[in-house]
Amino acid sequence: VLAPLASNGSELGAAITLAKRKTVAKATAGVSQLLGAGSMNNTMCLGVFLALIYFRNLKWTFTAETISILTAEIVTALIGMKTTQTLLDGFLILSIYPLSIGLVALLESVGLQ
């Protein structure tokens, strides 16, 4: 939970500064910046994870988790493509993490590794 905040502290600070200007354009720019940073973190971590699996010849047992990560990134990208984000979009973005955990549990309960 703290690693993304630590690695993206500058983006968080810039987004807060933009949001303090209290215009729709500045707030949207701040949210878009945070969405981009989160997407880049997820993509990099997934790439490192897949490289470890491949180069260490580890047994693949992460289908549910990988589907969950990709789904979260697609939903985030779709929200990020909007020209203006609303409060509802913010709540949707906040709900992605718990929904991803639920998706992993659901996929594992139906037999995906």
Secondary structure as GFF3:
##gff-version 3
##sequence-region A 1 113
A	DSSP	alpha_helix	2	7	.	.	.	ID=ss1
A	DSSP	alpha_helix	9	20	.	.	.	ID=ss2
A	DSSP	alpha_helix	24	55	.	.	.	ID=ss3
A	DSSP	alpha_helix	63	80	.	.	.	ID=ss4
A	DSSP	alpha_helix	87	109	.	.	.	ID=ss5
###
